[in-house]
Amino acid sequence: TYVGALPGRVIQSLKRAGENDPVILLDEIDKLSRGGWSGDPSSALLEVLDPEQNSTFVDHYLDVPFDLSRVFFVATANSLDGIPAPLLDRMEVIMLTGYTVEEKLHIAKNHLVPKQLAEHGLVASQVEFSDEILRKVILSYTRESGVREFQRRIEGLCRAVAEKWVSAEGVTQVKVDEALLDDSFGQERYSSELLAESVPPGVVTGLAWTPVGGDILFVEALKVPGSGKVTITGQLGEVMKESAQIAVSLVRQMLGHEFEDAQMMKTDLHIHVPSGAIPKDGPSAGITLTTAIASLMLGRPVDPKLAMTGEITLRGAVTPVGGVKEKVIAARRAGVEKILLSRRNERDLKELPEEVRSSIQFVLVDNIKQVLKEALGYDVVEGPPMGLAQVLNRGAAASPSVAM
């Protein structure tokens, strides 16, 4: 130790608590530094958070063993990616979803608005915040899983209201409306994807999860004369590219008997997911990609108010995905009326608010044949595979390439 040295933060926290069995919160543990000249805190926490070792924890200042086994440690993180694997192995991970729009609305009405009115010297009778305006602030001016930015927006509106009270005479009540939103924040910063009234064959509504909630996305497929090449665009990750390749193989296997062999091999497919500047990855678009390609090849459009999410295997099985709650809430907000899900995701529907669950029809599927039947009204006929498979058997061609 050196002059002015103190015990470590854990021992100091126990001293402040005055107990040897407190709750210690380690906030933002994923932001720990990873070694270097200042040391490696994550390595020190391996002993602190391990119930098999922390009963004899040694602080370098005290230099005597101290029992931490009675301390209850709670850590928070925005992402698990920044936590070293050995440290994560010593924790029980509890995933918490972000707030829904309705939950944010209730938090604003019961907590945020009264708090900000009091801090700005206003009372509830002087200001009118309608539910419609609060929803517009949530959807058009914020994009977050929590409510920090939402609270800052309410602060800005309260400042604008206070200014009106000071500058205008004879004002008894100020109504927060869209004009005040435009004056305070300018044009809308965020806009959600909106469903079209009708779409051509090859366009399917999918569902996506993001760290700030769910969203809908459109998968588009186009065919042009060519040599059987598959082009995939939209800044997709490796997992999503592989899902697209699986989708192409499945469609060629299932629909091969519908087309002449030469026709299949002389058709290039272009698969695109809009908002190309936004990176996208994950396996949950598997059935959406397959349905989009099948819709294009059969010339049958898919109802834009039907959305789907699920992973696909090369056998055609539909497997479960995560983020169902956020995806379904985003679908309801966009006007989706029916959603196709893996049957193994049925348990996730229990987490949905009742008003969301009752307003959308859920169709649980086990395989891609059921998906195509529900989305396109097409019955997959069992038969010998044609198209690419037949060409491969003859050794006349290789598998399709991917051009990015």
Secondary structure as GFF3:
##gff-version 3
##sequence-region A 1 404
A	DSSP	alpha_helix	9	17	.	.	.	ID=ss1
A	DSSP	beta_strand	23	26	.	.	.	ID=ss2
A	DSSP	three_ten_helix	29	31	.	.	.	ID=ss3
A	DSSP	alpha_helix	41	48	.	.	.	ID=ss4
A	DSSP	three_ten_helix	54	56	.	.	.	ID=ss5
A	DSSP	beta_strand	57	58	.	.	.	ID=ss6
A	DSSP	beta_strand	65	66	.	.	.	ID=ss7
A	DSSP	beta_strand	72	75	.	.	.	ID=ss8
A	DSSP	alpha_helix	85	88	.	.	.	ID=ss9
A	DSSP	alpha_helix	101	107	.	.	.	ID=ss10
A	DSSP	pi_helix	108	112	.	.	.	ID=ss11
A	DSSP	alpha_helix	113	119	.	.	.	ID=ss12
A	DSSP	three_ten_helix	124	126	.	.	.	ID=ss13
A	DSSP	beta_strand	127	128	.	.	.	ID=ss14
A	DSSP	alpha_helix	131	140	.	.	.	ID=ss15
A	DSSP	alpha_helix	148	167	.	.	.	ID=ss16
A	DSSP	beta_strand	174	175	.	.	.	ID=ss17
A	DSSP	alpha_helix	178	185	.	.	.	ID=ss18
A	DSSP	beta_strand	203	210	.	.	.	ID=ss19
A	DSSP	beta_strand	213	225	.	.	.	ID=ss20
A	DSSP	beta_strand	230	233	.	.	.	ID=ss21
A	DSSP	alpha_helix	238	255	.	.	.	ID=ss22
A	DSSP	three_ten_helix	256	258	.	.	.	ID=ss23
A	DSSP	alpha_helix	261	265	.	.	.	ID=ss24
A	DSSP	beta_strand	267	272	.	.	.	ID=ss25
A	DSSP	alpha_helix	286	298	.	.	.	ID=ss26
A	DSSP	beta_strand	306	308	.	.	.	ID=ss27
A	DSSP	beta_strand	311	312	.	.	.	ID=ss28
A	DSSP	beta_strand	318	319	.	.	.	ID=ss29
A	DSSP	alpha_helix	324	334	.	.	.	ID=ss30
A	DSSP	beta_strand	338	342	.	.	.	ID=ss31
A	DSSP	three_ten_helix	343	351	.	.	.	ID=ss32
A	DSSP	alpha_helix	354	357	.	.	.	ID=ss33
A	DSSP	beta_strand	361	365	.	.	.	ID=ss34
A	DSSP	alpha_helix	368	376	.	.	.	ID=ss35
A	DSSP	alpha_helix	388	394	.	.	.	ID=ss36
A	DSSP	beta_strand	402	403	.	.	.	ID=ss37
###
